[in-house]
């Protein structure tokens, strides 16, 4: 296990290095374009050259990359030209807001989707299975913006039970999280449920489960002791991938409900060409992606000790 963790951490570091280098070359290879994005298209050449000189952009590319990477590692993410403030002061509160949104989404998603998926897989072909499967397909096929409009029409304009925005202007209010969490839950729940159902249905036909049934073991003991652990391998993969999806998938939800999160920040930075914020958000997204993949690999070995990674 220690060797596996060491290898995965090494791969994680190499991946971060490769992506950071690619990101730097894409966004900062041409100093002139960086100055234009930060100062604006109407800045004079003299202003651009002065800005570039003050920040060392006339140095060789390799020197600028390692200076940029070292600053990033130490927490110096640059200054946002849109907000006129350090990127770190803007990024971390936004990321925390998205983490809160993600926590409540997964707190509901995991138990509901796993429970329904297991029930459907245990009774493959039954009315319960068909009902859960059709519901999962319908919810997955509905775009997030459509769910946001539909739920707002019911709970905001119709019943007037929930606020239409989630800006948290007057401080944190749990009621403002309800609609964003519901939209994310509706969209994501069907996919995880379907994967769990398919995995459970496959496990229920294996020889060791049939042997346990023929031995006369109680059905609940067969499910809990023999089937469930193996059936959770595929859903575990999907759930870990959903963490990556959350960082990008929340853009629509956060924009629709004016929620000040990571996705909304990335959208604002892209629209305003806030290059330092884009770089920071991209690196955070890559770090989350490789971290969750590392955790998934380690989780495989727990769920199925026969799996070995080279």
FENBELHU-V382513 format. One record per residue. N is the residue number from 0. PSI is psi as a letter, one per 20 degrees, with the letter a starting at -180 (999 if undefined). Layout:
n=N psi=PSI
n=N psi=PSI
//
This chain:
n=0 psi=g
n=1 psi=h
n=2 psi=g
n=3 psi=g
n=4 psi=g
n=5 psi=g
n=6 psi=g
n=7 psi=h
n=8 psi=h
n=9 psi=g
n=10 psi=h
n=11 psi=g
n=12 psi=g
n=13 psi=h
n=14 psi=g
n=15 psi=h
n=16 psi=g
n=17 psi=g
n=18 psi=g
n=19 psi=h
n=20 psi=g
n=21 psi=g
n=22 psi=g
n=23 psi=g
n=24 psi=h
n=25 psi=h
n=26 psi=h
n=27 psi=j
n=28 psi=h
n=29 psi=o
n=30 psi=h
n=31 psi=h
n=32 psi=h
n=33 psi=g
n=34 psi=h
n=35 psi=g
n=36 psi=h
n=37 psi=g
n=38 psi=i
n=39 psi=q
n=40 psi=i
n=41 psi=j
n=42 psi=q
n=43 psi=r
n=44 psi=h
n=45 psi=g
n=46 psi=g
n=47 psi=g
n=48 psi=h
n=49 psi=g
n=50 psi=g
n=51 psi=h
n=52 psi=g
n=53 psi=h
n=54 psi=j
n=55 psi=k
n=56 psi=i
n=57 psi=j
n=58 psi=r
n=59 psi=q
n=60 psi=g
n=61 psi=h
n=62 psi=g
n=63 psi=h
n=64 psi=g
n=65 psi=h
n=66 psi=g
n=67 psi=g
n=68 psi=g
n=69 psi=h
n=70 psi=g
n=71 psi=g
n=72 psi=h
n=73 psi=j
n=74 psi=j
n=75 psi=n
n=76 psi=j
n=77 psi=a
n=78 psi=p
n=79 psi=p
n=80 psi=i
n=81 psi=g
n=82 psi=i
n=83 psi=l
n=84 psi=q
n=85 psi=p
n=86 psi=h
n=87 psi=h
n=88 psi=h
n=89 psi=g
n=90 psi=g
n=91 psi=g
n=92 psi=h
n=93 psi=g
n=94 psi=h
n=95 psi=h
n=96 psi=g
n=97 psi=h
n=98 psi=h
n=99 psi=g
n=100 psi=g
n=101 psi=h
n=102 psi=g
n=103 psi=h
n=104 psi=g
n=105 psi=h
n=106 psi=h
n=107 psi=h
n=108 psi=g
n=109 psi=g
n=110 psi=h
n=111 psi=g
n=112 psi=h
n=113 psi=g
n=114 psi=g
n=115 psi=h
n=116 psi=g
n=117 psi=g
n=118 psi=g
n=119 psi=g
n=120 psi=h
n=121 psi=h
n=122 psi=l
n=123 psi=p
n=124 psi=i
n=125 psi=r
n=126 psi=h
n=127 psi=g
n=128 psi=g
n=129 psi=h
n=130 psi=g
n=131 psi=g
n=132 psi=g
n=133 psi=g
n=134 psi=g
n=135 psi=g
n=136 psi=g
n=137 psi=g
n=138 psi=h
n=139 psi=h
n=140 psi=i
n=141 psi=p
n=142 psi=q
n=143 psi=g
n=144 psi=h
n=145 psi=g
n=146 psi=h
n=147 psi=g
n=148 psi=g
n=149 psi=g
n=150 psi=h
n=151 psi=h
n=152 psi=h
n=153 psi=g
n=154 psi=h
n=155 psi=g
n=156 psi=h
n=157 psi=f
n=158 psi=i
n=159 psi=l
n=160 psi=h
n=161 psi=q
n=162 psi=q
n=163 psi=i
n=164 psi=r
n=165 psi=l
n=166 psi=i
n=167 psi=k
n=168 psi=g
n=169 psi=j
n=170 psi=r
n=171 psi=p
n=172 psi=o
n=173 psi=h
n=174 psi=h
n=175 psi=i
n=176 psi=i
n=177 psi=g
n=178 psi=g
n=179 psi=g
n=180 psi=g
n=181 psi=g
n=182 psi=g
n=183 psi=h
n=184 psi=g
n=185 psi=g
n=186 psi=h
n=187 psi=h
n=188 psi=h
n=189 psi=h
n=190 psi=g
n=191 psi=h
n=192 psi=g
n=193 psi=g
n=194 psi=g
n=195 psi=g
n=196 psi=g
n=197 psi=g
n=198 psi=g
n=199 psi=g
n=200 psi=h
n=201 psi=g
n=202 psi=h
n=203 psi=i
n=204 psi=j
n=205 psi=r
n=206 psi=h
n=207 psi=h
n=208 psi=g
n=209 psi=h
n=210 psi=g
n=211 psi=h
n=212 psi=g
n=213 psi=h
n=214 psi=i
n=215 psi=j
n=216 psi=q
n=217 psi=q
n=218 psi=g
n=219 psi=h
n=220 psi=h
n=221 psi=g
n=222 psi=g
n=223 psi=h
n=224 psi=h
n=225 psi=h
n=226 psi=g
n=227 psi=g
n=228 psi=g
n=229 psi=h
n=230 psi=i
n=231 psi=i
n=232 psi=g
n=233 psi=g
n=234 psi=h
n=235 psi=g
n=236 psi=g
n=237 psi=g
n=238 psi=g
n=239 psi=h
n=240 psi=h
n=241 psi=h
n=242 psi=g
n=243 psi=g
n=244 psi=h
n=245 psi=g
n=246 psi=h
n=247 psi=h
n=248 psi=h
n=249 psi=i
n=250 psi=g
n=251 psi=g
n=252 psi=g
n=253 psi=h
n=254 psi=g
n=255 psi=h
n=256 psi=j
n=257 psi=k
n=258 psi=p
n=259 psi=m
n=260 psi=a
n=261 psi=g
n=262 psi=g
n=263 psi=h
n=264 psi=g
n=265 psi=g
n=266 psi=g
n=267 psi=g
n=268 psi=h
n=269 psi=g
n=270 psi=h
n=271 psi=j
n=272 psi=l
n=273 psi=n
n=274 psi=h
n=275 psi=h
n=276 psi=h
n=277 psi=g
n=278 psi=g
n=279 psi=g
n=280 psi=h
n=281 psi=g
n=282 psi=h
n=283 psi=g
n=284 psi=g
n=285 psi=g
n=286 psi=g
n=287 psi=g
n=288 psi=g
n=289 psi=h
n=290 psi=g
n=291 psi=h
n=292 psi=h
n=293 psi=g
n=294 psi=h
n=295 psi=g
n=296 psi=g
n=297 psi=h
n=298 psi=h
n=299 psi=g
n=300 psi=h
n=301 psi=g
n=302 psi=h
n=303 psi=n
n=304 psi=i
n=305 psi=i
n=306 psi=p
n=307 psi=p
n=308 psi=p
n=309 psi=999
//
